[in-house]
Amino acid sequence: MMEELIRQITERRGISEEQAQQAVSMVVGFAKDKLPEFLIL
């Protein structure tokens, strides 16, 4: 699932795979900090 998201970001935004991975990691980290624990997989 993460690979698909990274691929789509790379294709749609025209950024490198590394940049897309960093963006996804930032969003996941933000979600883990803000969402209740029971919602985090």
PDB file of N, CA, C and O in Angstrom:
ATOM      1  N   MET A   1       0.821  -1.193   0.000  1.00  0.00           N
ATOM      2  CA  MET A   1       0.000   0.000   0.000  1.00  0.00           C
ATOM      3  C   MET A   1       0.863   1.254   0.000  1.00  0.00           C
ATOM      4  O   MET A   1       0.597   2.198  -0.745  1.00  0.00           O
ATOM      5  N   MET A   2       1.888   1.263   0.828  1.00  0.00           N
ATOM      6  CA  MET A   2       2.767   2.437   0.881  1.00  0.00           C
ATOM      7  C   MET A   2       3.480   2.645  -0.451  1.00  0.00           C
ATOM      8  O   MET A   2       3.656   3.777  -0.901  1.00  0.00           O
ATOM      9  N   GLU A   3       3.889   1.539  -1.078  1.00  0.00           N
ATOM     10  CA  GLU A   3       4.587   1.632  -2.357  1.00  0.00           C
ATOM     11  C   GLU A   3       3.687   2.252  -3.420  1.00  0.00           C
ATOM     12  O   GLU A   3       4.135   3.062  -4.231  1.00  0.00           O
ATOM     13  N   GLU A   4       2.415   1.865  -3.406  1.00  0.00           N
ATOM     14  CA  GLU A   4       1.454   2.416  -4.368  1.00  0.00           C
ATOM     15  C   GLU A   4       1.263   3.915  -4.137  1.00  0.00           C
ATOM     16  O   GLU A   4       1.220   4.689  -5.093  1.00  0.00           O
ATOM     17  N   LEU A   5       1.150   4.317  -2.894  1.00  0.00           N
ATOM     18  CA  LEU A   5       0.998   5.737  -2.575  1.00  0.00           C
ATOM     19  C   LEU A   5       2.219   6.525  -3.024  1.00  0.00           C
ATOM     20  O   LEU A   5       2.081   7.597  -3.614  1.00  0.00           O
ATOM     21  N   ILE A   6       3.398   6.011  -2.754  1.00  0.00           N
ATOM     22  CA  ILE A   6       4.643   6.675  -3.163  1.00  0.00           C
ATOM     23  C   ILE A   6       4.714   6.776  -4.683  1.00  0.00           C
ATOM     24  O   ILE A   6       5.107   7.811  -5.222  1.00  0.00           O
ATOM     25  N   ARG A   7       4.337   5.705  -5.371  1.00  0.00           N
ATOM     26  CA  ARG A   7       4.344   5.712  -6.840  1.00  0.00           C
ATOM     27  C   ARG A   7       3.395   6.773  -7.394  1.00  0.00           C
ATOM     28  O   ARG A   7       3.741   7.507  -8.320  1.00  0.00           O
ATOM     29  N   GLN A   8       2.202   6.845  -6.822  1.00  0.00           N
ATOM     30  CA  GLN A   8       1.224   7.826  -7.302  1.00  0.00           C
ATOM     31  C   GLN A   8       1.689   9.247  -7.048  1.00  0.00           C
ATOM     32  O   GLN A   8       1.535  10.113  -7.910  1.00  0.00           O
ATOM     33  N   ILE A   9       2.249   9.497  -5.892  1.00  0.00           N
ATOM     34  CA  ILE A   9       2.757  10.842  -5.588  1.00  0.00           C
ATOM     35  C   ILE A   9       3.869  11.207  -6.558  1.00  0.00           C
ATOM     36  O   ILE A   9       3.909  12.321  -7.080  1.00  0.00           O
ATOM     37  N   THR A  10       4.776  10.258  -6.795  1.00  0.00           N
ATOM     38  CA  THR A  10       5.897  10.496  -7.719  1.00  0.00           C
ATOM     39  C   THR A  10       5.379  10.849  -9.112  1.00  0.00           C
ATOM     40  O   THR A  10       5.849  11.803  -9.732  1.00  0.00           O
ATOM     41  N   GLU A  11       4.422  10.084  -9.593  1.00  0.00           N
ATOM     42  CA  GLU A  11       3.890  10.309 -10.937  1.00  0.00           C
ATOM     43  C   GLU A  11       3.075  11.596 -11.031  1.00  0.00           C
ATOM     44  O   GLU A  11       3.243  12.364 -11.979  1.00  0.00           O
ATOM     45  N   ARG A  12       2.207  11.836 -10.073  1.00  0.00           N
ATOM     46  CA  ARG A  12       1.289  12.985 -10.150  1.00  0.00           C
ATOM     47  C   ARG A  12       1.962  14.320  -9.848  1.00  0.00           C
ATOM     48  O   ARG A  12       1.581  15.349 -10.406  1.00  0.00           O
ATOM     49  N   ARG A  13       2.956  14.306  -8.973  1.00  0.00           N
ATOM     50  CA  ARG A  13       3.587  15.563  -8.583  1.00  0.00           C
ATOM     51  C   ARG A  13       4.911  15.800  -9.286  1.00  0.00           C
ATOM     52  O   ARG A  13       5.452  16.905  -9.241  1.00  0.00           O
ATOM     53  N   GLY A  14       5.433  14.774  -9.933  1.00  0.00           N
ATOM     54  CA  GLY A  14       6.691  14.930 -10.660  1.00  0.00           C
ATOM     55  C   GLY A  14       7.892  15.112  -9.739  1.00  0.00           C
ATOM     56  O   GLY A  14       8.830  15.839 -10.067  1.00  0.00           O
ATOM     57  N   ILE A  15       7.859  14.456  -8.602  1.00  0.00           N
ATOM     58  CA  ILE A  15       8.979  14.532  -7.667  1.00  0.00           C
ATOM     59  C   ILE A  15       9.679  13.181  -7.614  1.00  0.00           C
ATOM     60  O   ILE A  15       9.159  12.179  -8.106  1.00  0.00           O
ATOM     61  N   SER A  16      10.870  13.165  -7.009  1.00  0.00           N
ATOM     62  CA  SER A  16      11.618  11.916  -6.934  1.00  0.00           C
ATOM     63  C   SER A  16      10.957  10.948  -5.966  1.00  0.00           C
ATOM     64  O   SER A  16      10.152  11.343  -5.123  1.00  0.00           O
ATOM     65  N   GLU A  17      11.309   9.676  -6.099  1.00  0.00           N
ATOM     66  CA  GLU A  17      10.780   8.669  -5.186  1.00  0.00           C
ATOM     67  C   GLU A  17      11.209   8.976  -3.752  1.00  0.00           C
ATOM     68  O   GLU A  17      10.430   8.794  -2.817  1.00  0.00           O
ATOM     69  N   GLU A  18      12.433   9.436  -3.580  1.00  0.00           N
ATOM     70  CA  GLU A  18      12.924   9.776  -2.242  1.00  0.00           C
ATOM     71  C   GLU A  18      12.095  10.902  -1.620  1.00  0.00           C
ATOM     72  O   GLU A  18      11.754  10.844  -0.439  1.00  0.00           O
ATOM     73  N   GLN A  19      11.774  11.913  -2.406  1.00  0.00           N
ATOM     74  CA  GLN A  19      10.950  13.018  -1.898  1.00  0.00           C
ATOM     75  C   GLN A  19       9.551  12.520  -1.538  1.00  0.00           C
ATOM     76  O   GLN A  19       8.989  12.928  -0.522  1.00  0.00           O
ATOM     77  N   ALA A  20       8.996  11.651  -2.357  1.00  0.00           N
ATOM     78  CA  ALA A  20       7.668  11.103  -2.077  1.00  0.00           C
ATOM     79  C   ALA A  20       7.699  10.266  -0.802  1.00  0.00           C
ATOM     80  O   ALA A  20       6.768  10.333   0.000  1.00  0.00           O
ATOM     81  N   GLN A  21       8.755   9.478  -0.604  1.00  0.00           N
ATOM     82  CA  GLN A  21       8.886   8.678   0.614  1.00  0.00           C
ATOM     83  C   GLN A  21       8.960   9.573   1.842  1.00  0.00           C
ATOM     84  O   GLN A  21       8.354   9.270   2.870  1.00  0.00           O
ATOM     85  N   GLN A  22       9.694  10.666   1.742  1.00  0.00           N
ATOM     86  CA  GLN A  22       9.791  11.601   2.863  1.00  0.00           C
ATOM     87  C   GLN A  22       8.432  12.214   3.167  1.00  0.00           C
ATOM     88  O   GLN A  22       8.064  12.359   4.332  1.00  0.00           O
ATOM     89  N   ALA A  23       7.689  12.573   2.136  1.00  0.00           N
ATOM     90  CA  ALA A  23       6.365  13.161   2.338  1.00  0.00           C
ATOM     91  C   ALA A  23       5.430  12.176   3.020  1.00  0.00           C
ATOM     92  O   ALA A  23       4.712  12.536   3.953  1.00  0.00           O
ATOM     93  N   VAL A  24       5.438  10.933   2.553  1.00  0.00           N
ATOM     94  CA  VAL A  24       4.579   9.915   3.149  1.00  0.00           C
ATOM     95  C   VAL A  24       4.976   9.677   4.606  1.00  0.00           C
ATOM     96  O   VAL A  24       4.110   9.560   5.472  1.00  0.00           O
ATOM     97  N   SER A  25       6.256   9.606   4.875  1.00  0.00           N
ATOM     98  CA  SER A  25       6.727   9.408   6.255  1.00  0.00           C
ATOM     99  C   SER A  25       6.285  10.544   7.167  1.00  0.00           C
ATOM    100  O   SER A  25       5.920  10.311   8.320  1.00  0.00           O
ATOM    101  N   MET A  26       6.317  11.761   6.661  1.00  0.00           N
ATOM    102  CA  MET A  26       5.876  12.910   7.453  1.00  0.00           C
ATOM    103  C   MET A  26       4.388  12.814   7.774  1.00  0.00           C
ATOM    104  O   MET A  26       3.978  13.079   8.904  1.00  0.00           O
ATOM    105  N   VAL A  27       3.584  12.440   6.790  1.00  0.00           N
ATOM    106  CA  VAL A  27       2.144  12.324   6.996  1.00  0.00           C
ATOM    107  C   VAL A  27       1.826  11.201   7.979  1.00  0.00           C
ATOM    108  O   VAL A  27       0.980  11.364   8.859  1.00  0.00           O
ATOM    109  N   VAL A  28       2.497  10.072   7.832  1.00  0.00           N
ATOM    110  CA  VAL A  28       2.272   8.947   8.745  1.00  0.00           C
ATOM    111  C   VAL A  28       2.656   9.345  10.172  1.00  0.00           C
ATOM    112  O   VAL A  28       1.925   9.049  11.118  1.00  0.00           O
ATOM    113  N   GLY A  29       3.792  10.009  10.326  1.00  0.00           N
ATOM    114  CA  GLY A  29       4.215  10.461  11.651  1.00  0.00           C
ATOM    115  C   GLY A  29       3.227  11.435  12.262  1.00  0.00           C
ATOM    116  O   GLY A  29       2.923  11.352  13.451  1.00  0.00           O
ATOM    117  N   PHE A  30       2.732  12.347  11.464  1.00  0.00           N
ATOM    118  CA  PHE A  30       1.741  13.306  11.936  1.00  0.00           C
ATOM    119  C   PHE A  30       0.473  12.592  12.391  1.00  0.00           C
ATOM    120  O   PHE A  30      -0.076  12.891  13.451  1.00  0.00           O
ATOM    121  N   ALA A  31       0.020  11.648  11.575  1.00  0.00           N
ATOM    122  CA  ALA A  31      -1.198  10.905  11.916  1.00  0.00           C
ATOM    123  C   ALA A  31      -1.013  10.119  13.214  1.00  0.00           C
ATOM    124  O   ALA A  31      -1.913  10.089  14.054  1.00  0.00           O
ATOM    125  N   LYS A  32       0.135   9.493  13.378  1.00  0.00           N
ATOM    126  CA  LYS A  32       0.387   8.719  14.597  1.00  0.00           C
ATOM    127  C   LYS A  32       0.371   9.614  15.834  1.00  0.00           C
ATOM    128  O   LYS A  32      -0.067   9.191  16.904  1.00  0.00           O
ATOM    129  N   ASP A  33       0.846  10.843  15.689  1.00  0.00           N
ATOM    130  CA  ASP A  33       0.855  11.780  16.818  1.00  0.00           C
ATOM    131  C   ASP A  33      -0.535  12.306  17.155  1.00  0.00           C
ATOM    132  O   ASP A  33      -0.828  12.579  18.319  1.00  0.00           O
ATOM    133  N   LYS A  34      -1.384  12.450  16.156  1.00  0.00           N
ATOM    134  CA  LYS A  34      -2.665  13.132  16.343  1.00  0.00           C
ATOM    135  C   LYS A  34      -3.875  12.223  16.501  1.00  0.00           C
ATOM    136  O   LYS A  34      -4.849  12.596  17.155  1.00  0.00           O
ATOM    137  N   LEU A  35      -3.822  11.028  15.906  1.00  0.00           N
ATOM    138  CA  LEU A  35      -4.978  10.135  15.961  1.00  0.00           C
ATOM    139  C   LEU A  35      -4.986   9.318  17.238  1.00  0.00           C
ATOM    140  O   LEU A  35      -3.931   9.017  17.796  1.00  0.00           O
ATOM    141  N   PRO A  36      -6.175   8.958  17.701  1.00  0.00           N
ATOM    142  CA  PRO A  36      -6.249   8.063  18.860  1.00  0.00           C
ATOM    143  C   PRO A  36      -5.568   6.739  18.531  1.00  0.00           C
ATOM    144  O   PRO A  36      -5.601   6.283  17.388  1.00  0.00           O
ATOM    145  N   GLU A  37      -4.960   6.133  19.526  1.00  0.00           N
ATOM    146  CA  GLU A  37      -4.174   4.926  19.334  1.00  0.00           C
ATOM    147  C   GLU A  37      -4.960   3.805  18.662  1.00  0.00           C
ATOM    148  O   GLU A  37      -4.395   3.066  17.855  1.00  0.00           O
ATOM    149  N   PHE A  38      -6.248   3.658  18.974  1.00  0.00           N
ATOM    150  CA  PHE A  38      -7.020   2.553  18.420  1.00  0.00           C
ATOM    151  C   PHE A  38      -7.232   2.686  16.907  1.00  0.00           C
ATOM    152  O   PHE A  38      -7.601   1.706  16.261  1.00  0.00           O
ATOM    153  N   LEU A  39      -7.010   3.856  16.332  1.00  0.00           N
ATOM    154  CA  LEU A  39      -7.168   4.053  14.901  1.00  0.00           C
ATOM    155  C   LEU A  39      -5.893   3.772  14.118  1.00  0.00           C
ATOM    156  O   LEU A  39      -5.939   3.653  12.894  1.00  0.00           O
ATOM    157  N   ILE A  40      -4.773   3.664  14.789  1.00  0.00           N
ATOM    158  CA  ILE A  40      -3.484   3.472  14.133  1.00  0.00           C
ATOM    159  C   ILE A  40      -3.226   1.991  13.945  1.00  0.00           C
ATOM    160  O   ILE A  40      -3.324   1.210  14.892  1.00  0.00           O
ATOM    161  N   LEU A  41      -2.897   1.607  12.725  1.00  0.00           N
ATOM    162  CA  LEU A  41      -2.649   0.197  12.419  1.00  0.00           C
ATOM    163  C   LEU A  41      -1.243  -0.194  12.792  1.00  0.00           C
ATOM    164  O   LEU A  41      -0.853  -1.347  12.605  1.00  0.00           O
TER     165      LEU A  41
END
